[in-house]
Amino acid sequence: MSDCTGVGVVGVGLTTCLGEGISANLTGLARGEGNYRNHTLNNFTEPLQGTFLTCRPELEAATVRQRMHHMLDTALDEALQGANLDSTQARVIPVFIGSSSYGIALAEDIYAKSLRSGQKEDSIATPVSGFHQIGEHLQNRHGLLGPDYSFNTACTASANAVLAAVQAIRTGGAQYALVIGFEMFNLTTLSGFAGMQLLASEVMRPFDIRRNGLVLGEGCAVLLLHAAALNNEGIILCGGASETDTYSISTADPNGSSIKSVMLRAMQDSGVTAKDIKAIKAHGTATPMNDIAEAAGMNAVFQPLPPFFCLKPYVGHTLGACGAVELALMAATLGVGELPASAGFERPDPVLRAQPITASMNAPPGYYMLNYFGFGGNNCSLIVHSKYRPRGSRQASPHAT
Amino acid sequence: MQLEIIASSSYYRDVDDSEPATALIDLKELIRPLCRENYRRLDRYIQLALLGSGLCKRNLPPGKNLNQETALYIASGMSPVSSKWDVQEQIFRNHMPPKPAHFINTLSNSAGFYVARNLELRNKNIFVSRGKQSFEAGLQLLGLDLLEAGCDEALLGAVEESPLPLSRHRQRLEVPPDTPMAEGSHWFLLRRPKELDTAKTGVAPVGYFDFPESWLDSAALAAWIESLPPQDTLVHCDSHTASDRAFSRLLAGMDRYDPPLAYYAVRTAGVVCTFIAQQQHSSLLCINRDRLGRHHVLRFCRTLP
C-alpha cells in the first residue's frame, strides 16, 4: 500500500483534564488515568452524583465565559504556533467547529443568575443561542473571518467537522482549514446523561465485563489542516465516512452491522483495506450497548482484530469534541511512536470477543482507524496515516492482553 | 459549479401569539400521511423536519425515488429551541433532571435521525448552524460533498421553529419586540447537474443553485455581481447591503424581491421557495450580510446559467 494522498495535520492544540498542551497530555497519558473529580449536583430535589473530568480545576472560580475563552485560546495558540500563517491566510481560513453543548454552559449561567436575582418572571431559559458563542469568539478575538460551520451531531460533531474540512481542502476550496472540538461542563448534559443512566459510578472501563457507563469530560482541541502532503514525519488524514444508523436514537445496532458499514466505507474512501490498519482507536464509551455494537462491528471487519485502545478513560467522554480531542491525542501519541494502554480494562467480557491493549506498545508507521458513534444514529470513522517512527526501543506486541 | 434541484418543498406559517390557543397549528395530522411509522414523543422541531422532508419526497418527479445513499443535511439557526427551553426550565425552576426523551429531543441531530428513519436513508446525517446564514452554510457543505463525490444526491432541510411566548423568543433572538415571527421547513433534493439524464427522462429540474459563497471583500463581490450575465434577475438582500455604497449602484438596476415572510433564521430558504413557486422570473440573487460584514451569497436559476 502506497502512501495516501491526504490532508496534512500541521498544527495541533489540546486542552483536556490531563492538562494544557500536547506535552502535558502526553505526560498525563503516561500517568495512566484521568483526573477524575466527583461532582454533587445540589440544585436538584434529590442531589445527583456525577463523576466528571474537569479542565483546569483551578479556573473554577473564573466566569463561564472566561473559562470557555481560555480553553479555546490556549488550544488555538498552540495549534497555530509555528504554522507561519500570515494574517491574510488566517483571515480567510474556513473554520469547522464541532461541539455538543456549544454555549449551553453560558446560557445556563445567565439563566441561573437571573433566577437568583429574584427576577423569576422575567428570566428566560436558553437566553442566548449557544451556536454563536465559539464562532463569534474566534472571529472577534482572533480575526478568523473565513466561512464558519457549527456542526451539532452529538458525539460525532467534530469528527464530521474533520471530514468536511478534508473535503474543503480536497476540492481545492481551501489550502488550510481549522477544526475546533469543544466541550464544557454544563448541567443540562450531566443531568441528561444521569437521567438516561449512562454515567459510570466511578471510572470508565471500556470493553471490560464490569463496565457500567461513561464519565463525561470537557476539553478543546484545535487541528490545523493543510493541503500539502507531509514528507518524512507527521499525520495525514486519508479520509473517512459518516453514516446513519436508524436502529435506535440512542444506540447503534448491537449486531454491529452499521458500525461495520461505516468502517468499510471509511477504508474505501481512504484507499486502504482491513489488513492495512495497524491499530484502532475505539469509541469505547463503556456503556453496555456501545461496546457490544462496537465489538461486533470490529469483529465483522477485522480477522484477526488489530490492537485497539480507548482514550476516554483518560480524558472522559468529551461528546461533540471527542472527534477532534481524540484525534489530537492520537496524533500526539503517534508522534512519539507509542500507543497508550487502554486504562480501566482488566477483565475481558467473553460476549464481546474483543480486548483492548493493556500496556503501551510501539506504533509503527502506517494506517490507523479512529471510530466515533453518537446519539441520533451518527456513526463516523476516520483513517489517518502516520509517518512517525517509534522512538523507544520496545518491540511492538500484536496483542498485549 | 451548479447544484441541480431535483425536488423541493416548503412549509411556512406565520406565528402570532395574540391568540395563543391557535398560534401554533397542530402538525400531527399533517405529518401522519407522510410517515411510515407512528413516531412518539416528537417535539415540534422534529415534526417540522418530518413534515418538510416528507413533502419533498412527495414532490419527487414521476419515476424518481429517494436513494438510500442520499446524504442528509439540516440547517438551522437555533435548532430545537423549545425542547432546550423546557429542559432548562425543568432543571433550574423545577430542580429536576430532564426525562430521557426530553433530553434526547434537545439534540439537534435527533430531527435528522427521524427523517433518515422515515425516508430510509443511511448516508450521513449532518446538522449545521451559522445564525441567519445557516441555510447558506448547509448548502456550502452539501456542495462540497457533491463536488467531492461523497454522495451523488443530497437532501437539505432548512428548519426553524418559533416557540411561544414569542416575546421571550424575540428577546433571545435580540430582535425588536414587535417583529412578526414565523416557523418554516424548506427542503431541497440536490445533485450535480446531469443534462443527459434530464434529456432521457424529460423531467426538467426545479432549478439550480450556484455553489454558494461567503465573501469577505465587498469590492470583489461587487465586481462579481457586475460580471453576471444580464438576465431576468431579481435580488433579495438585507438592508445593510442595500444601503452599502459598494452595492447601491449595482443593485439599483435590479428589481428587488422581498416576499412578505416574517422573521425566522432560515428566512432566505423561505424566500427561495416562494420565488420558485411564483414561476415568474428566471433567477434570484440572495445577498445577506452578517454582523461581521461578510456577505453570504447564493443564486438560484431556473435553467443552467
Interface residues (C-beta under 8 A of the other chain):
Chain A: N43 F44 T45 L48 R91 V92 S100 I104 A107 E108 Y111 A112 L115 K120 I124 A125 T126 P127 V128 S129 F131 H132 G135 Q139 L145 G146 P147 D148 Y149 S150 F151 N152 T153 A154 N160 A164 Q167 A168 R170 T171 G173 L187 T188 S191 G192 A194 G195 M196 A241 S242 E243 T244 D245 T246 I249 S250 S258 S261 G374 F375 G376 G377 N378
Chain B: L72 G77 M78 S79 V81 K84 W85 D86 V87 Q88 E89 I91 F92 R93 H95 M96 P97 P98 K99 P100 F103 I104 T106 L107 S108 N109 S110 G112 F113 Y114 A116 R117 E120 L121 R122 N123 K124 N125 I126 F127 V128 S129 R130 G131 A137 Q140 L141 L144 D145 L147 E148 G150 R168 Q171 R172 L173 S214 L216 L292 R294
